[in-house]
Amino acid sequence: MTESWRDDYGSWGRVIHASHQVERPSTRDGAARCLTADDRPGLALRPVLGCGSGRSYGDVGLNPGGRLIDCRGLDRFIAFDRTTGILSCEAGVGLADILSVACRPDADGSGWLLPVTPGTRFVTLGGAIANDVHGKNHHSFGTFGSHVRSLELARTDGSRLICTTNDHPELFAATIGGLGLTGLILSATIQMRRVSGLAVEAEDIRFDGLADFFDLARESDEAWEYTAAWIDCTARGRSLGRGIYSRARHVAGHGAEPPKLRPGIRIPLVPPFSLVTRLTVPLFNAAYWRKMGLRRRSRQIGSYEKVFYPLDAIGEWNRVYGPHGFYQFQCRIPPDVMRDVVAELLGLIATSGQASMLSVLKLFGPCSSPGMLSFPAPGATLTLDFPNRGVSTGTLLGRLEQVVVQAGGRLYPAKDGLMQAATFQAGYPGLSRFLPYIDPGFSSGFAKRVALIAEAG
Ligand SMILES: Cc1cc2nc3c(=O)[nH]c(=O)nc-3n(C[C@H](O)[C@H](O)[C@H](O)COP(=O)(O)OP(=O)(O)OC[C@H]3O[C@@H](n4cnc5c(N)ncnc54)[C@H](O)[C@@H]3O)c2cc1C
């Protein structure tokens, strides 16, 4: 196992770069040993954190100045029962690998599929559990953690526990969505989902304003398993909240091969300036809104790849934001106020001159999340990307945050780089239940920033 100081671990938004003492274990035993000083007498261990593929936009998977255990070497499949769909893997296995190994179509097009997947397949199993990620089918299948049957957790006191809803149930619920702070996930067992056809029927519907979005969501949530809308953040007045509503569902008898393990093309280098500017964002938004030409609706049957993972087509797309990177902001607004509050947020963005290029609006469903700190809950979730322009971007994000707090909403740690401690504390009522399960040897940039743990020294 190698252990060295490295400066190349940063946030996916490329705003935060930090120096870490990195270890890359290749076995579960080796990973568990990284947590204790037993085989390294005299070594005072710094606070530690596990990390996966680094696809979190902010500092939730970073531990600046501390130790980072990069779990991608824990990449073994342990067992897959093709009759029941129960899959056990080490924590560093990627969702792309799971799709490739376990999700091939049978002769009739049916097959096993990840029950829930985020908008990128290039995340690890451990990362998906630690952020209790959600996908476009939240309203039908809840969060990733709802499908975790057990997980193996190593802690700095030397313990190694199998956690389920029956064994160590509180630690299980703390670890799902626990931001990596309860210990190191070594492996997990999940229940895959059987679909009658791996291919999907997908529809895009252009709509003219926010009221239409809510009508489409109400109409679609019953019959369409995957739903989300792209919003044109530059639109104002009567067009405020216009966009394209995308919905999809599996089609019996139609198979689809798993997507590739790597993107076909990649952005080769970081340009000296951001390609996402005050000029290009409105141009992009206007062009995207008209992508279907004169048609208001398009329909196709094909692979789920384009529906689930549009951004995965281009590797390292985060580089287009240039040397200063970008912030992502994802909030959840409670149902009773969501119409007014989403309109208020979009209005603030449209008048700020800092429109977001990739803005996604979705309604979360009623499925409760198993984790004490899971982000999803009923209501609307709005996701936005902003190039980092320094103070003006921070000011805008601060205003959006205040609106979310006043609405009784919350921000998503996996997407966050600036949230105030008070916002986190107000947004997560499960926090007091969670605190006792933090492993005292663990820390992260996020945990310190929102006062989940105290700054050392
Ligand atoms: C293009 C794109 C689209 C996305 N779409 C969505 C989406 O639709 N829904 C959604 O919910 N998220 C989404 N995300 C966010 C992403 O799914 C999460 O941030 C995910 O947790 C990243 O996993 P990772 O393997 O990269 O882990 P990292 O980002 O490296 O780490 C994430 C967290 O997991 C912890 N962790 C990682 N491995 C372990 C381990 N073995 N043991 C304990 N803790 C561990 C880390 O400490 C950290 O807290 C998206 C991200 C991108 C880049």
Ligand as a Chemical Component Dictionary entry (heavy atoms), coordinates in Angstrom:
data_LIG
# 
_chem_comp.id                   LIG 
_chem_comp.type                 NON-POLYMER 
_chem_comp.pdbx_formal_charge   0 
_chem_comp.three_letter_code    LIG 
# 
loop_
_chem_comp_atom.comp_id 
_chem_comp_atom.atom_id 
_chem_comp_atom.alt_atom_id 
_chem_comp_atom.type_symbol 
_chem_comp_atom.charge 
_chem_comp_atom.model_Cartn_x 
_chem_comp_atom.model_Cartn_y 
_chem_comp_atom.model_Cartn_z 
_chem_comp_atom.pdbx_ordinal 
LIG C1  C1  C 0 -22.284 14.772 -13.303 1  
LIG C2  C2  C 0 -22.746 14.461 -11.897 2  
LIG C3  C3  C 0 -24.077 14.177 -11.690 3  
LIG C4  C4  C 0 -24.528 13.882 -10.402 4  
LIG N1  N1  N 0 -25.847 13.597 -10.223 5  
LIG C5  C5  C 0 -26.308 13.289 -8.995  6  
LIG C6  C6  C 0 -27.665 12.934 -8.793  7  
LIG O1  O1  O 0 -28.458 12.897 -9.738  8  
LIG N2  N2  N 0 -28.059 12.611 -7.535  9  
LIG C7  C7  C 0 -27.186 12.605 -6.484  10 
LIG O2  O2  O 0 -27.615 12.272 -5.377  11 
LIG N3  N3  N 0 -25.897 12.950 -6.634  12 
LIG C8  C8  C 0 -25.445 13.283 -7.867  13 
LIG N4  N4  N 0 -24.125 13.599 -8.045  14 
LIG C9  C9  C 0 -23.234 13.604 -6.875  15 
LIG C10 C10 C 0 -22.570 12.233 -6.673  16 
LIG O3  O3  O 0 -23.456 11.195 -6.995  17 
LIG C11 C11 C 0 -22.186 12.093 -5.207  18 
LIG O4  O4  O 0 -21.390 13.168 -4.814  19 
LIG C12 C12 C 0 -21.480 10.759 -4.906  20 
LIG O5  O5  O 0 -21.477 10.579 -3.532  21 
LIG C13 C13 C 0 -20.053 10.737 -5.428  22 
LIG O6  O6  O 0 -19.476 9.469  -5.188  23 
LIG P1  P1  P 0 -17.902 9.242  -5.261  24 
LIG O7  O7  O 0 -17.641 7.793  -5.399  25 
LIG O8  O8  O 0 -17.324 10.130 -6.313  26 
LIG O9  O9  O 0 -17.459 9.687  -3.814  27 
LIG P2  P2  P 0 -16.651 10.960 -3.295  28 
LIG O10 O10 O 0 -17.190 12.169 -3.961  29 
LIG O11 O11 O 0 -15.207 10.723 -3.385  30 
LIG O12 O12 O 0 -17.109 10.948 -1.775  31 
LIG C14 C14 C 0 -18.453 11.218 -1.467  32 
LIG C15 C15 C 0 -18.709 10.915 0.009   33 
LIG O13 O13 O 0 -18.601 9.520  0.208   34 
LIG C16 C16 C 0 -17.677 9.263  1.239   35 
LIG N5  N5  N 0 -17.079 7.974  0.915   36 
LIG C17 C17 C 0 -16.608 7.558  -0.277  37 
LIG N6  N6  N 0 -16.175 6.303  -0.189  38 
LIG C18 C18 C 0 -16.377 5.910  1.091   39 
LIG C19 C19 C 0 -16.158 4.700  1.810   40 
LIG N7  N7  N 0 -15.626 3.611  1.247   41 
LIG N8  N8  N 0 -16.502 4.659  3.117   42 
LIG C20 C20 C 0 -17.054 5.740  3.710   43 
LIG N9  N9  N 0 -17.302 6.895  3.078   44 
LIG C21 C21 C 0 -16.965 6.970  1.782   45 
LIG C22 C22 C 0 -16.738 10.441 1.240   46 
LIG O14 O14 O 0 -16.126 10.621 2.504   47 
LIG C23 C23 C 0 -17.699 11.567 0.931   48 
LIG O15 O15 O 0 -18.355 11.977 2.105   49 
LIG C24 C24 C 0 -23.627 13.895 -9.308  50 
LIG C25 C25 C 0 -22.274 14.204 -9.520  51 
LIG C26 C26 C 0 -21.833 14.488 -10.815 52 
LIG C27 C27 C 0 -20.382 14.807 -11.031 53 
# 
loop_
_chem_comp_bond.comp_id 
_chem_comp_bond.atom_id_1 
_chem_comp_bond.atom_id_2 
_chem_comp_bond.value_order 
_chem_comp_bond.pdbx_ordinal 
LIG C1  C2  SING 1  
LIG C2  C3  SING 2  
LIG C2  C26 DOUB 3  
LIG C3  C4  DOUB 4  
LIG C4  N1  SING 5  
LIG C4  C24 SING 6  
LIG N1  C5  DOUB 7  
LIG C5  C6  SING 8  
LIG C5  C8  SING 9  
LIG C6  O1  DOUB 10 
LIG C6  N2  SING 11 
LIG N2  C7  SING 12 
LIG C7  O2  DOUB 13 
LIG C7  N3  SING 14 
LIG N3  C8  DOUB 15 
LIG C8  N4  SING 16 
LIG N4  C9  SING 17 
LIG N4  C24 SING 18 
LIG C9  C10 SING 19 
LIG C10 O3  SING 20 
LIG C10 C11 SING 21 
LIG C11 O4  SING 22 
LIG C11 C12 SING 23 
LIG C12 O5  SING 24 
LIG C12 C13 SING 25 
LIG C13 O6  SING 26 
LIG O6  P1  SING 27 
LIG P1  O7  DOUB 28 
LIG P1  O8  SING 29 
LIG P1  O9  SING 30 
LIG O9  P2  SING 31 
LIG P2  O10 DOUB 32 
LIG P2  O11 SING 33 
LIG P2  O12 SING 34 
LIG O12 C14 SING 35 
LIG C14 C15 SING 36 
LIG C15 O13 SING 37 
LIG C15 C23 SING 38 
LIG O13 C16 SING 39 
LIG C16 N5  SING 40 
LIG C16 C22 SING 41 
LIG N5  C17 SING 42 
LIG N5  C21 SING 43 
LIG C17 N6  DOUB 44 
LIG N6  C18 SING 45 
LIG C18 C19 SING 46 
LIG C18 C21 DOUB 47 
LIG C19 N7  SING 48 
LIG C19 N8  DOUB 49 
LIG N8  C20 SING 50 
LIG C20 N9  DOUB 51 
LIG N9  C21 SING 52 
LIG C22 O14 SING 53 
LIG C22 C23 SING 54 
LIG C23 O15 SING 55 
LIG C24 C25 DOUB 56 
LIG C25 C26 SING 57 
LIG C26 C27 SING 58 
# 
